[in-house]
Amino acid sequence: MIFIFCAAIASACILVAHQFITTYNTEFHRNYFYFLATFFSFAFYGIWAPIIMRVILTSIDVDRNTMETVTNFIPVLGVPFLLISWFMLVKMGFSLVAMKSNNRAIRIYLIFLAIVIVVASGIYFFKNNLLVFSTTHVIYTEMAIFVGLELGYMFLFAGIVWHYLKRQKRAHKKIVARFVLLMVLALLFRLGVLPFAFSSPWIIAPLILMYFISNFAPLLYLKLNSHLLFVPLHSENPNQDKKELIYRKYDISNREKEVIEQICMGKTNQQIADELCISLQTVKDHTHRIYTKIGIKSRMKLVQMVNG
């Protein structure tokens, strides 16, 4: 029953994330979709696959050593999904604040990946060559490394967003900050489940369900607030609605809206000043503030953004 609920939660989250792509088609939403898809793939390989395999092998009377070998190896198949999810998390940090990651995200990811490979190789070597390391010691060491890496990547994601967000002049910063906070809390909640991993099945079952649910809160919050942060595709929204979304997203004032409308009509600064009965310098000041808020440098880009 818990497995069915977990599968339903994973499917629902992935479907909602895919709906984001079809509605907004931004780099952030694509990264978020791949993050959730790889996260749940790893969760099924790392949590449910060993449980299901253990049940199957027990039913056909497989010896204990073979059972342990198989069930311990299966989670390894989920490691590529885990590595991809960490990479997508770093990319999410840059795309959430509309910054190009260039090669920084790749370099950061490769550094952490190198650490993972070196440490994992060391554990495997010591486990097979030193008797002082018991199976319990190895399990808890691997768990500690996993926790450290999870925390490292999540705080790297939060740090990237915080670093660039405080430099930007944009509306709805609190929404971005709350989403990041929910992502961090979701991770802390999942890590809080790990100490009970060796409890009785009656305790483990609901904890697994909560592990899968943890990503639901930030996803739901994003679904309720994405329209304030991102502009839907032009084909799915009337032109005026698209303009209003842009105005709300970048906190455009009424006077700035009037200036934008005049710019989109192809008028010069002097013509705009005459039409709105304001000075030429005031038009230039409004135009400069508009460019700063939206993050563009030319009239052409402004017209393309507003009129599609």
C-alpha positions as CSV (number, residue, x, y, z in Angstrom):
1,M,0.0,0.0,0.0
2,I,2.8,2.4,0.9
3,F,4.5,1.5,-2.4
4,I,1.4,2.5,-4.3
5,F,1.1,5.8,-2.5
6,C,4.8,6.5,-3.2
7,A,4.3,5.7,-6.9
8,A,1.3,8.0,-7.0
9,I,3.2,10.9,-5.3
10,A,6.1,10.5,-7.7
11,S,3.9,10.5,-10.7
12,A,1.9,13.5,-9.6
13,C,5.0,15.5,-8.9
14,I,6.6,14.7,-12.2
15,L,3.3,15.5,-14.1
16,V,3.0,18.9,-12.4
17,A,6.7,19.6,-13.1
18,H,6.1,18.7,-16.8
19,Q,3.1,21.0,-16.8
20,F,5.4,23.8,-15.8
21,I,7.5,23.2,-18.9
22,T,4.5,23.3,-21.2
23,T,3.1,26.4,-19.5
24,Y,6.3,28.5,-19.0
25,N,9.1,26.7,-21.0
26,T,11.9,28.2,-18.9
27,E,15.3,26.8,-18.2
28,F,14.5,26.7,-14.5
29,H,11.4,24.6,-15.0
30,R,13.2,22.2,-17.2
31,N,16.0,21.8,-14.7
32,Y,13.4,21.3,-11.9
33,F,11.6,18.7,-13.9
34,Y,14.8,16.7,-14.5
35,F,15.7,17.1,-10.8
36,L,12.4,15.6,-9.6
37,A,12.5,12.8,-12.3
38,T,16.0,11.7,-11.2
39,F,15.3,12.2,-7.5
40,F,12.4,9.8,-7.6
41,S,14.3,7.4,-9.9
42,F,17.0,7.2,-7.3
43,A,14.4,6.9,-4.5
44,F,12.9,3.8,-6.2
45,Y,16.2,2.2,-6.9
46,G,17.7,3.0,-3.5
47,I,14.7,2.3,-1.3
48,W,12.0,0.2,-3.0
49,A,14.1,-2.0,-5.3
50,P,16.1,-3.7,-2.4
51,I,12.8,-4.2,-0.4
52,I,11.0,-5.8,-3.4
53,M,14.0,-7.9,-4.4
54,R,14.4,-9.1,-0.8
55,V,10.8,-10.2,-0.8
56,I,11.2,-12.0,-4.1
57,L,14.4,-13.8,-3.1
58,T,12.9,-14.8,0.2
59,S,9.9,-16.4,-1.5
60,I,12.2,-18.6,-3.6
61,D,14.5,-19.7,-0.7
62,V,17.7,-18.0,-1.9
63,D,20.6,-18.3,0.5
64,R,21.3,-15.3,2.8
65,N,24.7,-14.4,1.3
66,T,23.3,-14.2,-2.2
67,M,20.3,-12.2,-1.0
68,E,22.6,-9.7,0.8
69,T,24.8,-9.4,-2.3
70,V,21.9,-8.7,-4.6
71,T,20.1,-6.3,-2.4
72,N,23.2,-4.3,-1.6
73,F,24.1,-4.0,-5.3
74,I,20.7,-2.8,-6.5
75,P,21.0,0.7,-4.9
76,V,24.2,1.2,-6.9
77,L,22.1,1.2,-10.1
78,G,20.4,4.4,-8.7
79,V,23.7,6.3,-8.2
80,P,23.7,7.8,-11.7
81,F,20.3,9.2,-11.1
82,L,21.5,10.7,-7.8
83,L,24.5,12.3,-9.5
84,I,22.3,13.8,-12.2
85,S,19.8,15.2,-9.6
86,W,22.7,17.0,-7.8
87,F,23.9,18.4,-11.1
88,M,20.3,19.6,-11.9
89,L,20.1,21.2,-8.5
90,V,23.1,23.3,-9.1
91,K,21.7,24.4,-12.5
92,M,18.4,25.2,-10.8
93,G,20.2,27.7,-8.6
94,F,21.6,29.6,-11.6
95,S,18.4,29.5,-13.7
96,L,16.2,30.5,-10.8
97,V,17.9,33.9,-10.6
98,A,18.2,34.1,-14.4
99,M,21.9,33.7,-14.5
100,K,23.9,31.8,-17.1
101,S,25.9,29.0,-15.4
102,N,28.5,28.8,-18.2
103,N,31.0,26.3,-17.0
104,R,30.8,27.1,-13.3
105,A,28.0,24.6,-12.6
106,I,29.9,21.9,-14.4
107,R,33.2,22.6,-12.6
108,I,31.5,22.6,-9.2
109,Y,29.7,19.4,-10.0
110,L,32.9,17.7,-11.2
111,I,34.7,18.7,-8.0
112,F,32.0,17.1,-5.8
113,L,31.9,14.1,-8.1
114,A,35.6,13.6,-7.8
115,I,35.3,13.7,-4.0
116,V,32.5,11.1,-4.1
117,I,34.6,8.7,-6.3
118,V,37.7,9.1,-4.1
119,V,35.9,8.6,-0.8
120,A,33.7,5.7,-2.1
121,S,36.7,4.0,-3.5
122,G,38.5,4.4,-0.2
123,I,35.6,2.9,1.7
124,Y,35.4,-0.1,-0.6
125,F,39.2,-0.7,-0.3
126,F,39.2,-0.6,3.5
127,K,36.0,-2.7,3.7
128,N,37.6,-5.5,1.8
129,N,41.1,-5.2,3.2
130,L,40.8,-4.2,6.9
131,L,38.9,-6.4,9.3
132,V,38.6,-3.6,11.8
133,F,35.8,-2.1,9.7
134,S,32.6,-4.0,10.4
135,T,29.6,-3.9,8.2
136,T,27.9,-1.6,10.6
137,H,30.8,0.9,10.5
138,V,30.8,0.9,6.7
139,I,27.0,1.4,6.5
140,Y,27.1,4.4,8.9
141,T,30.2,5.8,7.1
142,E,28.5,5.6,3.7
143,M,25.4,7.2,5.3
144,A,27.4,10.0,6.7
145,I,29.1,10.7,3.3
146,F,25.7,10.7,1.7
147,V,24.3,13.2,4.2
148,G,27.3,15.4,3.8
149,L,27.0,15.5,0.0
150,E,23.3,16.1,0.1
151,L,23.8,19.0,2.4
152,G,26.7,20.3,0.4
153,Y,24.7,20.4,-2.9
154,M,21.6,21.8,-1.3
155,F,23.5,24.6,0.4
156,L,25.4,25.2,-2.8
157,F,22.0,25.6,-4.5
158,A,20.8,28.0,-1.8
159,G,24.1,29.9,-1.8
160,I,23.9,30.5,-5.6
161,V,20.4,31.8,-5.4
162,W,21.1,34.0,-2.3
163,H,24.3,35.4,-3.9
164,Y,22.7,36.6,-7.1
165,L,19.2,37.4,-5.7
166,K,20.5,40.1,-3.3
167,R,22.2,41.9,-6.2
168,Q,19.1,42.0,-8.4
169,K,16.3,44.5,-8.3
170,R,13.3,42.4,-9.0
171,A,9.8,42.0,-7.6
172,H,8.7,39.0,-5.6
173,K,12.1,38.2,-4.1
174,K,10.4,36.7,-1.1
175,I,8.7,34.0,-3.2
176,V,12.1,32.9,-4.5
177,A,13.5,32.9,-1.0
178,R,10.6,30.9,0.4
179,F,10.9,28.3,-2.4
180,V,14.6,27.8,-1.6
181,L,13.8,27.6,2.1
182,L,11.2,24.9,1.4
183,M,13.7,23.0,-0.7
184,V,16.2,23.1,2.2
185,L,13.6,22.1,4.8
186,A,12.5,19.2,2.5
187,L,16.1,17.9,2.5
188,L,16.5,18.3,6.3
189,F,13.2,16.4,6.7
190,R,14.5,13.5,4.5
191,L,17.8,13.4,6.3
192,G,15.9,13.2,9.6
193,V,14.3,10.0,8.4
194,L,17.7,8.2,7.9
195,P,18.4,7.4,11.6
196,F,15.3,5.3,11.6
197,A,16.4,3.3,8.6
198,F,17.1,0.2,10.7
199,S,13.9,0.3,12.8
200,S,10.9,-2.1,12.5
201,P,9.0,-2.3,9.3
202,W,6.0,-0.7,10.9
203,I,8.1,2.5,11.5
204,I,10.0,2.3,8.2
205,A,6.9,2.1,6.0
206,P,5.4,5.5,6.9
207,L,8.9,7.1,7.0
208,I,9.4,6.0,3.4
209,L,6.1,7.6,2.5
210,M,7.2,10.9,4.2
211,Y,10.5,10.7,2.3
212,F,8.6,10.8,-1.0
213,I,6.2,13.5,0.2
214,S,9.0,15.8,1.2
215,N,9.4,17.3,-2.3
216,F,5.7,18.0,-2.5
217,A,5.7,21.2,-0.4
218,P,8.1,23.2,-2.5
219,L,6.4,21.9,-5.7
220,L,3.0,23.0,-4.5
221,Y,4.3,26.4,-3.4
222,L,5.9,26.9,-6.8
223,K,2.7,25.9,-8.6
224,L,0.7,28.5,-6.6
225,N,3.3,31.3,-7.3
226,S,4.9,30.6,-10.7
227,H,2.6,33.0,-12.5
228,L,4.2,35.8,-10.4
229,L,7.8,34.8,-11.3
230,F,7.5,33.6,-14.9
231,V,5.7,34.6,-18.0
232,P,3.6,31.9,-19.6
233,L,4.1,31.1,-23.3
234,H,2.7,33.6,-25.7
235,S,0.6,31.0,-27.5
236,E,-1.3,30.2,-24.3
237,N,-2.1,33.8,-23.2
238,P,-3.7,36.8,-24.8
239,N,-1.3,39.6,-25.5
240,Q,-2.7,41.9,-22.8
241,D,-2.6,39.2,-20.2
242,K,1.0,38.6,-21.1
243,K,1.8,42.3,-20.6
244,E,0.1,42.4,-17.2
245,L,2.1,39.3,-16.2
246,I,5.3,41.1,-17.2
247,Y,4.3,44.3,-15.4
248,R,3.6,42.3,-12.2
249,K,6.7,40.2,-12.4
250,Y,9.0,43.2,-12.7
251,D,7.0,45.6,-10.5
252,I,6.4,48.1,-13.3
253,S,4.8,51.4,-12.1
254,N,1.8,52.9,-13.9
255,R,3.9,55.7,-15.5
256,E,6.5,53.1,-16.6
257,K,3.6,51.1,-18.2
258,E,2.7,54.2,-20.2
259,V,6.3,54.6,-21.4
260,I,6.5,51.0,-22.4
261,E,3.2,51.3,-24.4
262,Q,4.6,54.3,-26.2
263,I,7.9,52.5,-26.9
264,C,6.1,49.5,-28.3
265,M,4.3,51.9,-30.7
266,G,7.7,52.9,-32.1
267,K,7.7,56.5,-30.8
268,T,10.9,58.3,-30.0
269,N,11.8,59.7,-26.6
270,Q,10.7,63.2,-27.6
271,Q,7.4,62.0,-29.0
272,I,6.8,60.0,-25.7
273,A,7.6,63.2,-23.7
274,D,5.1,65.2,-25.8
275,E,2.4,62.5,-25.6
276,L,2.6,62.1,-21.8
277,C,3.3,65.7,-21.1
278,I,6.6,65.1,-19.3
279,S,10.2,66.2,-19.8
280,L,12.6,64.4,-22.1
281,Q,14.9,63.7,-19.1
282,T,12.0,62.1,-17.3
283,V,11.3,59.7,-20.2
284,K,15.0,58.8,-20.2
285,D,14.9,58.1,-16.5
286,H,11.8,55.9,-16.7
287,T,13.3,54.0,-19.7
288,H,16.6,53.4,-17.7
289,R,14.6,52.1,-14.7
290,I,12.6,49.8,-16.9
291,Y,15.7,48.4,-18.5
292,T,17.3,47.9,-15.1
293,K,14.2,46.1,-13.7
294,I,13.8,43.8,-16.6
295,G,17.5,43.3,-17.3
296,I,17.7,44.3,-20.9
297,K,19.7,47.0,-22.8
298,S,17.7,47.9,-25.9
299,R,14.3,48.9,-27.1
300,M,14.1,46.0,-29.5
301,K,14.4,43.5,-26.7
302,L,11.8,45.3,-24.7
303,V,9.3,45.3,-27.6
304,Q,10.0,41.6,-28.3
305,M,9.4,40.7,-24.7
306,V,6.1,42.7,-24.4
307,N,4.7,42.1,-27.8
308,G,6.1,38.7,-28.5
